[in-house]
Amino acid sequence: MTEQGRLAYLPMPVVVDAAYASRLQEVGLPERRYRFSQPCVEGACSQWTGEGCAVIDHVLDDPPDDARAPDARETRPGTLPTCAIRRDCRWFAQRGAAACGACPTIVADIGGTATYRRPG
Ligand code: SF4
């Protein structure tokens, strides 16, 4: 998460192992500052609608606030964020460039329940 409140992308995927996860935890709730990815597990995820991921549909079709609406400047050809996981990205496969326009605004833990529920 940058000071401007938008995610920046890593040029190469970084594997988060136990030691790295532990270091991230030491400085606070990592999901407020990073968004992590993993292979989509479809029906094994509570966000799966049966046809796709409810998170990106929610953000694009019913943005929680204006700041999360897709930024058209980032969905024109050649302007998509440089992203190391696009080839495997569920959101991109599901919603195309529009997903990439909203993607930098989506953080797992914003202290509410719009995109994330704490267990328990
Ligand atoms: S929505 Fe686009 S920018 Fe975001 S992770 Fe997927 S491919 Fe990358």
Backbone and ligand atoms as CSV (ligand in chain L), in Angstrom:
chain,resi,resn,atom,element,x,y,z
A,1,MET,N,N,0.854,-1.179,0.000
A,1,MET,CA,C,0.000,0.000,0.000
A,1,MET,C,C,0.890,1.229,0.000
A,2,THR,N,N,0.639,2.121,-0.932
A,2,THR,CA,C,1.435,3.344,-1.007
A,2,THR,C,C,0.820,4.438,-0.135
A,3,GLU,N,N,1.539,5.534,0.029
A,3,GLU,CA,C,1.005,6.655,0.809
A,3,GLU,C,C,-0.228,7.259,0.144
A,4,GLN,N,N,-0.373,7.016,-1.147
A,4,GLN,CA,C,-1.539,7.531,-1.866
A,4,GLN,C,C,-2.761,6.629,-1.688
A,5,GLY,N,N,-2.609,5.544,-0.936
A,5,GLY,CA,C,-3.732,4.657,-0.675
A,5,GLY,C,C,-4.051,3.707,-1.799
A,6,ARG,N,N,-3.082,3.473,-2.652
A,6,ARG,CA,C,-3.269,2.506,-3.734
A,6,ARG,C,C,-2.159,1.482,-3.674
A,7,LEU,N,N,-2.507,0.264,-4.044
A,7,LEU,CA,C,-1.502,-0.788,-4.021
A,7,LEU,C,C,-0.495,-0.588,-5.138
A,8,ALA,N,N,0.742,-0.893,-4.842
A,8,ALA,CA,C,1.782,-0.983,-5.865
A,8,ALA,C,C,2.009,-2.472,-6.128
A,9,TYR,N,N,2.515,-2.797,-7.283
A,9,TYR,CA,C,2.670,-4.202,-7.664
A,9,TYR,C,C,4.135,-4.589,-7.700
A,10,LEU,N,N,4.385,-5.811,-7.284
A,10,LEU,CA,C,5.739,-6.330,-7.355
A,10,LEU,C,C,5.984,-6.858,-8.761
A,11,PRO,N,N,7.173,-6.635,-9.290
A,11,PRO,CA,C,7.450,-7.090,-10.656
A,11,PRO,C,C,7.522,-8.607,-10.773
A,12,MET,N,N,7.852,-9.255,-9.687
A,12,MET,CA,C,7.942,-10.723,-9.678
A,12,MET,C,C,7.193,-11.229,-8.447
A,13,PRO,N,N,6.506,-12.367,-8.559
A,13,PRO,CA,C,5.852,-12.921,-7.369
A,13,PRO,C,C,6.872,-13.237,-6.271
A,14,VAL,N,N,6.498,-12.968,-5.039
A,14,VAL,CA,C,7.333,-13.274,-3.884
A,14,VAL,C,C,6.590,-14.302,-3.036
A,15,VAL,N,N,7.237,-15.402,-2.740
A,15,VAL,CA,C,6.604,-16.435,-1.920
A,15,VAL,C,C,6.677,-16.020,-0.455
A,16,VAL,N,N,5.545,-16.059,0.224
A,16,VAL,CA,C,5.507,-15.726,1.647
A,16,VAL,C,C,5.621,-17.028,2.432
A,17,ASP,N,N,6.796,-17.253,2.996
A,17,ASP,CA,C,6.970,-18.447,3.821
A,17,ASP,C,C,6.701,-18.079,5.289
A,18,ALA,N,N,6.828,-19.040,6.171
A,18,ALA,CA,C,6.493,-18.810,7.581
A,18,ALA,C,C,7.344,-17.707,8.202
A,19,ALA,N,N,8.629,-17.677,7.859
A,19,ALA,CA,C,9.513,-16.667,8.439
A,19,ALA,C,C,9.122,-15.266,7.965
A,20,TYR,N,N,8.822,-15.141,6.691
A,20,TYR,CA,C,8.415,-13.838,6.143
A,20,TYR,C,C,7.072,-13.415,6.733
A,21,ALA,N,N,6.143,-14.359,6.841
A,21,ALA,CA,C,4.832,-14.060,7.431
A,21,ALA,C,C,5.000,-13.586,8.867
A,22,SER,N,N,5.906,-14.192,9.589
A,22,SER,CA,C,6.150,-13.806,10.970
A,22,SER,C,C,6.698,-12.381,11.051
A,23,ARG,N,N,7.614,-12.044,10.155
A,23,ARG,CA,C,8.174,-10.679,10.140
A,23,ARG,C,C,7.081,-9.652,9.814
A,24,LEU,N,N,6.196,-10.008,8.889
A,24,LEU,CA,C,5.116,-9.087,8.540
A,24,LEU,C,C,4.180,-8.867,9.720
A,25,GLN,N,N,3.902,-9.941,10.453
A,25,GLN,CA,C,3.005,-9.844,11.607
A,25,GLN,C,C,3.578,-8.949,12.695
A,26,GLU,N,N,4.904,-8.914,12.810
A,26,GLU,CA,C,5.537,-8.143,13.886
A,26,GLU,C,C,5.256,-6.650,13.783
A,27,VAL,N,N,4.947,-6.157,12.601
A,27,VAL,CA,C,4.724,-4.714,12.438
A,27,VAL,C,C,3.257,-4.383,12.195
A,28,GLY,N,N,2.378,-5.271,12.619
A,28,GLY,CA,C,0.958,-4.957,12.513
A,28,GLY,C,C,0.220,-5.875,11.579
A,29,LEU,N,N,-1.019,-5.544,11.324
A,29,LEU,CA,C,-1.868,-6.388,10.495
A,29,LEU,C,C,-1.427,-6.300,9.031
A,30,PRO,N,N,-0.803,-7.342,8.520
A,30,PRO,CA,C,-0.273,-7.254,7.151
A,30,PRO,C,C,-1.358,-7.030,6.104
A,31,GLU,N,N,-2.555,-7.556,6.342
A,31,GLU,CA,C,-3.605,-7.413,5.323
A,31,GLU,C,C,-4.086,-5.976,5.177
A,32,ARG,N,N,-3.624,-5.087,6.055
A,32,ARG,CA,C,-3.951,-3.669,5.878
A,32,ARG,C,C,-2.942,-2.981,4.977
A,33,ARG,N,N,-1.793,-3.613,4.767
A,33,ARG,CA,C,-0.739,-2.973,3.988
A,33,ARG,C,C,-0.377,-3.743,2.731
A,34,TYR,N,N,-0.774,-5.004,2.680
A,34,TYR,CA,C,-0.450,-5.850,1.530
A,34,TYR,C,C,-1.696,-6.602,1.101
A,35,ARG,N,N,-1.714,-6.993,-0.149
A,35,ARG,CA,C,-2.716,-7.961,-0.580
A,35,ARG,C,C,-1.965,-9.167,-1.107
A,36,PHE,N,N,-2.296,-10.303,-0.581
A,36,PHE,CA,C,-1.610,-11.533,-0.949
A,36,PHE,C,C,-2.469,-12.306,-1.939
A,37,SER,N,N,-1.830,-13.110,-2.735
A,37,SER,CA,C,-2.581,-13.919,-3.693
A,37,SER,C,C,-2.270,-15.389,-3.476
A,38,GLN,N,N,-3.161,-16.193,-3.948
A,38,GLN,CA,C,-2.970,-17.641,-3.944
A,38,GLN,C,C,-3.848,-18.171,-5.068
A,39,PRO,N,N,-3.621,-19.408,-5.489
A,39,PRO,CA,C,-4.488,-19.948,-6.535
A,39,PRO,C,C,-5.951,-19.939,-6.086
A,40,CYS,N,N,-6.839,-19.589,-7.006
A,40,CYS,CA,C,-8.266,-19.570,-6.691
A,40,CYS,C,C,-8.745,-20.987,-6.396
A,41,VAL,N,N,-9.462,-21.135,-5.295
A,41,VAL,CA,C,-9.946,-22.466,-4.901
A,41,VAL,C,C,-11.436,-22.629,-5.205
A,42,GLU,N,N,-11.989,-21.656,-5.915
A,42,GLU,CA,C,-13.374,-21.690,-6.371
A,42,GLU,C,C,-14.334,-22.085,-5.241
A,43,GLY,N,N,-15.016,-23.207,-5.346
A,43,GLY,CA,C,-16.066,-23.561,-4.395
A,43,GLY,C,C,-15.596,-23.764,-2.964
A,44,ALA,N,N,-14.299,-23.846,-2.735
A,44,ALA,CA,C,-13.782,-23.977,-1.381
A,44,ALA,C,C,-13.625,-22.616,-0.700
A,45,CYS,N,N,-14.019,-21.545,-1.380
A,45,CYS,CA,C,-13.916,-20.188,-0.835
A,45,CYS,C,C,-15.319,-19.634,-0.617
A,46,SER,N,N,-15.503,-18.932,0.499
A,46,SER,CA,C,-16.830,-18.383,0.812
A,46,SER,C,C,-17.217,-17.270,-0.155
A,47,GLN,N,N,-16.258,-16.730,-0.896
A,47,GLN,CA,C,-16.558,-15.656,-1.848
A,47,GLN,C,C,-16.979,-16.192,-3.215
A,48,TRP,N,N,-16.919,-17.494,-3.422
A,48,TRP,CA,C,-17.262,-18.084,-4.723
A,48,TRP,C,C,-18.773,-18.079,-4.901
A,49,THR,N,N,-19.234,-17.572,-6.032
A,49,THR,CA,C,-20.679,-17.474,-6.268
A,49,THR,C,C,-21.248,-18.713,-6.932
A,50,GLY,N,N,-20.391,-19.594,-7.364
A,50,GLY,CA,C,-20.809,-20.719,-8.186
A,50,GLY,C,C,-20.372,-20.510,-9.625
A,51,GLU,N,N,-20.151,-19.245,-9.970
A,51,GLU,CA,C,-19.703,-18.911,-11.327
A,51,GLU,C,C,-18.444,-18.056,-11.330
A,52,GLY,N,N,-18.127,-17.445,-10.199
A,52,GLY,CA,C,-16.976,-16.551,-10.172
A,52,GLY,C,C,-16.733,-16.011,-8.776
A,53,CYS,N,N,-15.818,-15.031,-8.719
A,53,CYS,CA,C,-15.434,-14.433,-7.440
A,53,CYS,C,C,-16.347,-13.240,-7.140
A,54,ALA,N,N,-17.000,-13.290,-5.989
A,54,ALA,CA,C,-17.925,-12.226,-5.606
A,54,ALA,C,C,-17.200,-10.933,-5.263
A,55,VAL,N,N,-15.934,-11.011,-4.896
A,55,VAL,CA,C,-15.218,-9.796,-4.477
A,55,VAL,C,C,-15.116,-8.822,-5.640
A,56,ILE,N,N,-14.610,-9.289,-6.782
A,56,ILE,CA,C,-14.425,-8.348,-7.897
A,56,ILE,C,C,-15.774,-7.925,-8.473
A,57,ASP,N,N,-16.756,-8.819,-8.471
A,57,ASP,CA,C,-18.089,-8.419,-8.936
A,57,ASP,C,C,-18.653,-7.319,-8.040
A,58,HIS,N,N,-18.474,-7.481,-6.738
A,58,HIS,CA,C,-18.987,-6.486,-5.793
A,58,HIS,C,C,-18.320,-5.134,-6.015
A,59,VAL,N,N,-17.013,-5.138,-6.130
A,59,VAL,CA,C,-16.290,-3.874,-6.269
A,59,VAL,C,C,-16.652,-3.185,-7.590
A,60,LEU,N,N,-16.805,-3.958,-8.664
A,60,LEU,CA,C,-17.103,-3.338,-9.962
A,60,LEU,C,C,-18.582,-2.974,-10.113
A,61,ASP,N,N,-19.458,-3.804,-9.605
A,61,ASP,CA,C,-20.879,-3.582,-9.848
A,61,ASP,C,C,-21.545,-2.744,-8.766
A,62,ASP,N,N,-20.949,-2.725,-7.600
A,62,ASP,CA,C,-21.532,-2.000,-6.473
A,62,ASP,C,C,-20.398,-1.461,-5.610
A,63,PRO,N,N,-19.611,-0.507,-6.148
A,63,PRO,CA,C,-18.423,-0.043,-5.414
A,63,PRO,C,C,-18.781,0.445,-4.018
A,64,PRO,N,N,-18.018,0.016,-3.002
A,64,PRO,CA,C,-18.295,0.449,-1.633
A,64,PRO,C,C,-18.180,1.963,-1.466
A,65,ASP,N,N,-17.349,2.611,-2.255
A,65,ASP,CA,C,-17.240,4.068,-2.227
A,65,ASP,C,C,-16.598,4.511,-3.536
A,66,ASP,N,N,-16.652,5.817,-3.789
A,66,ASP,CA,C,-16.155,6.338,-5.062
A,66,ASP,C,C,-14.681,6.024,-5.290
A,67,ALA,N,N,-13.916,5.956,-4.190
A,67,ALA,CA,C,-12.479,5.710,-4.322
A,67,ALA,C,C,-12.190,4.318,-4.868
A,68,ARG,N,N,-13.153,3.438,-4.746
A,68,ARG,CA,C,-12.935,2.074,-5.209
A,68,ARG,C,C,-13.511,1.811,-6.607
A,69,ALA,N,N,-14.127,2.797,-7.190
A,69,ALA,CA,C,-14.658,2.616,-8.542
A,69,ALA,C,C,-13.484,2.429,-9.505
A,70,PRO,N,N,-13.674,1.646,-10.560
A,70,PRO,CA,C,-12.573,1.434,-11.503
A,70,PRO,C,C,-12.083,2.752,-12.068
A,71,ASP,N,N,-10.797,2.857,-12.200
A,71,ASP,CA,C,-10.185,4.046,-12.762
A,71,ASP,C,C,-10.008,3.820,-14.261
A,72,ALA,N,N,-10.804,4.530,-15.065
A,72,ALA,CA,C,-10.784,4.310,-16.519
A,72,ALA,C,C,-9.404,4.572,-17.115
A,73,ARG,N,N,-8.607,5.416,-16.442
A,73,ARG,CA,C,-7.269,5.696,-16.969
A,73,ARG,C,C,-6.391,4.458,-16.959
A,74,GLU,N,N,-6.772,3.471,-16.129
A,74,GLU,CA,C,-5.935,2.289,-16.009
A,74,GLU,C,C,-6.501,1.092,-16.756
A,75,THR,N,N,-7.544,1.280,-17.544
A,75,THR,CA,C,-8.116,0.158,-18.263
A,75,THR,C,C,-7.984,0.308,-19.777
A,76,ARG,N,N,-7.334,1.381,-20.213
A,76,ARG,CA,C,-7.098,1.511,-21.649
A,76,ARG,C,C,-5.969,0.558,-22.038
A,77,PRO,N,N,-5.989,0.103,-23.307
A,77,PRO,CA,C,-4.897,-0.782,-23.751
A,77,PRO,C,C,-3.538,-0.154,-23.469
A,78,GLY,N,N,-2.639,-0.920,-22.930
A,78,GLY,CA,C,-1.292,-0.438,-22.649
A,78,GLY,C,C,-1.165,0.286,-21.329
A,79,THR,N,N,-2.268,0.449,-20.580
A,79,THR,CA,C,-2.177,1.183,-19.316
A,79,THR,C,C,-2.481,0.307,-18.114
A,80,LEU,N,N,-2.655,-0.996,-18.324
A,80,LEU,CA,C,-2.926,-1.864,-17.181
A,80,LEU,C,C,-1.734,-1.869,-16.248
A,81,PRO,N,N,-1.993,-2.014,-14.937
A,81,PRO,CA,C,-0.857,-2.101,-14.011
A,81,PRO,C,C,0.067,-3.245,-14.411
A,82,THR,N,N,1.360,-3.027,-14.250
A,82,THR,CA,C,2.315,-4.103,-14.481
A,82,THR,C,C,2.143,-5.106,-13.358
A,83,CYS,N,N,1.703,-6.283,-13.694
A,83,CYS,CA,C,1.267,-7.244,-12.685
A,83,CYS,C,C,1.817,-8.622,-13.025
A,84,ALA,N,N,2.437,-9.247,-12.047
A,84,ALA,CA,C,3.118,-10.523,-12.282
A,84,ALA,C,C,2.176,-11.723,-12.312
A,85,ILE,N,N,0.912,-11.527,-11.920
A,85,ILE,CA,C,0.028,-12.699,-11.828
A,85,ILE,C,C,-1.130,-12.654,-12.818
A,86,ARG,N,N,-1.115,-11.702,-13.757
A,86,ARG,CA,C,-2.269,-11.535,-14.652
A,86,ARG,C,C,-2.615,-12.829,-15.392
A,87,ARG,N,N,-1.625,-13.567,-15.812
A,87,ARG,CA,C,-1.876,-14.797,-16.568
A,87,ARG,C,C,-2.746,-15.773,-15.771
A,88,ASP,N,N,-2.634,-15.749,-14.452
A,88,ASP,CA,C,-3.375,-16.685,-13.606
A,88,ASP,C,C,-4.461,-15.999,-12.773
A,89,CYS,N,N,-4.740,-14.740,-13.044
A,89,CYS,CA,C,-5.613,-13.978,-12.155
A,89,CYS,C,C,-7.088,-14.290,-12.402
A,90,ARG,N,N,-7.788,-14.707,-11.369
A,90,ARG,CA,C,-9.231,-14.973,-11.458
A,90,ARG,C,C,-9.989,-13.710,-11.822
A,91,TRP,N,N,-9.642,-12.606,-11.152
A,91,TRP,CA,C,-10.371,-11.357,-11.402
A,91,TRP,C,C,-10.213,-10.922,-12.860
A,92,PHE,N,N,-9.002,-11.006,-13.412
A,92,PHE,CA,C,-8.787,-10.597,-14.797
A,92,PHE,C,C,-9.523,-11.545,-15.738
A,93,ALA,N,N,-9.477,-12.836,-15.466
A,93,ALA,CA,C,-10.178,-13.794,-16.321
A,93,ALA,C,C,-11.677,-13.551,-16.290
A,94,GLN,N,N,-12.158,-13.108,-15.159
A,94,GLN,CA,C,-13.599,-12.929,-14.961
A,94,GLN,C,C,-14.097,-11.596,-15.517
A,95,ARG,N,N,-13.348,-10.514,-15.275
A,95,ARG,CA,C,-13.861,-9.179,-15.613
A,95,ARG,C,C,-12.935,-8.372,-16.522
A,96,GLY,N,N,-11.818,-8.973,-16.926
A,96,GLY,CA,C,-10.928,-8.307,-17.866
A,96,GLY,C,C,-10.286,-7.051,-17.303
A,97,ALA,N,N,-10.005,-6.080,-18.218
A,97,ALA,CA,C,-9.266,-4.882,-17.831
A,97,ALA,C,C,-9.974,-4.083,-16.751
A,98,ALA,N,N,-11.285,-4.158,-16.677
A,98,ALA,CA,C,-12.001,-3.416,-15.628
A,98,ALA,C,C,-11.536,-3.855,-14.249
A,99,ALA,N,N,-11.241,-5.142,-14.097
A,99,ALA,CA,C,-10.749,-5.633,-12.807
A,99,ALA,C,C,-9.432,-4.956,-12.458
A,100,CYS,N,N,-8.574,-4.808,-13.447
A,100,CYS,CA,C,-7.280,-4.178,-13.185
A,100,CYS,C,C,-7.440,-2.706,-12.829
A,101,GLY,N,N,-8.492,-2.072,-13.311
A,101,GLY,CA,C,-8.726,-0.679,-12.974
A,101,GLY,C,C,-9.094,-0.487,-11.526
A,102,ALA,N,N,-9.812,-1.436,-10.964
A,102,ALA,CA,C,-10.223,-1.331,-9.562
A,102,ALA,C,C,-9.222,-1.978,-8.619
A,103,CYS,N,N,-8.460,-2.897,-9.138
A,103,CYS,CA,C,-7.573,-3.730,-8.321
A,103,CYS,C,C,-6.684,-2.947,-7.346
A,104,PRO,N,N,-6.045,-1.844,-7.770
A,104,PRO,CA,C,-5.135,-1.157,-6.830
A,104,PRO,C,C,-5.828,-0.571,-5.617
A,105,THR,N,N,-7.148,-0.553,-5.592
A,105,THR,CA,C,-7.867,0.019,-4.460
A,105,THR,C,C,-8.359,-1.045,-3.483
A,106,ILE,N,N,-8.152,-2.312,-3.828
A,106,ILE,CA,C,-8.741,-3.393,-3.034
A,106,ILE,C,C,-7.717,-3.928,-2.039
A,107,VAL,N,N,-7.999,-3.714,-0.771
A,107,VAL,CA,C,-7.141,-4.203,0.301
A,107,VAL,C,C,-7.983,-5.116,1.177
A,108,ALA,N,N,-7.408,-6.201,1.630
A,108,ALA,CA,C,-8.195,-7.208,2.338
A,108,ALA,C,C,-8.766,-6.678,3.641
A,109,ASP,N,N,-7.997,-5.938,4.389
A,109,ASP,CA,C,-8.429,-5.510,5.711
A,109,ASP,C,C,-8.474,-3.991,5.764
A,110,ILE,N,N,-9.667,-3.431,5.636
A,110,ILE,CA,C,-9.818,-1.975,5.757
A,110,ILE,C,C,-10.558,-1.645,7.038
A,111,GLY,N,N,-10.568,-2.621,7.949
A,111,GLY,CA,C,-11.197,-2.398,9.230
A,111,GLY,C,C,-12.699,-2.565,9.191
A,112,GLY,N,N,-13.225,-3.044,8.081
A,112,GLY,CA,C,-14.664,-3.253,7.966
A,112,GLY,C,C,-14.949,-4.644,7.457
A,113,THR,N,N,-16.080,-4.831,6.832
A,113,THR,CA,C,-16.452,-6.156,6.354
A,113,THR,C,C,-16.728,-6.172,4.853
A,114,ALA,N,N,-16.350,-5.089,4.141
A,114,ALA,CA,C,-16.671,-5.020,2.718
A,114,ALA,C,C,-16.004,-6.136,1.929
A,115,THR,N,N,-14.785,-6.440,2.242
A,115,THR,CA,C,-14.089,-7.464,1.462
A,115,THR,C,C,-13.509,-8.567,2.324
A,116,TYR,N,N,-13.657,-8.472,3.621
A,116,TYR,CA,C,-12.915,-9.397,4.466
A,116,TYR,C,C,-13.628,-9.553,5.792
A,117,ARG,N,N,-13.746,-10.766,6.242
A,117,ARG,CA,C,-14.300,-11.010,7.571
A,117,ARG,C,C,-13.255,-11.724,8.411
A,118,ARG,N,N,-13.001,-11.199,9.592
A,118,ARG,CA,C,-12.059,-11.888,10.479
A,118,ARG,C,C,-12.709,-13.171,10.967
A,119,PRO,N,N,-11.940,-14.251,11.071
A,119,PRO,CA,C,-12.511,-15.492,11.570
A,119,PRO,C,C,-13.030,-15.314,13.001
A,120,GLY,N,N,-14.065,-16.037,13.323
A,120,GLY,CA,C,-14.593,-16.032,14.689
A,120,GLY,C,C,-15.471,-14.864,14.895
L,1,SF4,S1,S,-6.996,-7.682,-11.445
L,1,SF4,FE1,FE,-5.369,-7.181,-12.932
L,1,SF4,S2,S,-3.826,-5.975,-11.794
L,1,SF4,FE2,FE,-5.153,-7.024,-10.276
L,1,SF4,S3,S,-4.082,-8.928,-9.760
L,1,SF4,FE3,FE,-5.515,-9.394,-11.446
L,1,SF4,S4,S,-4.348,-9.130,-13.353
L,1,SF4,FE4,FE,-3.198,-8.154,-11.683
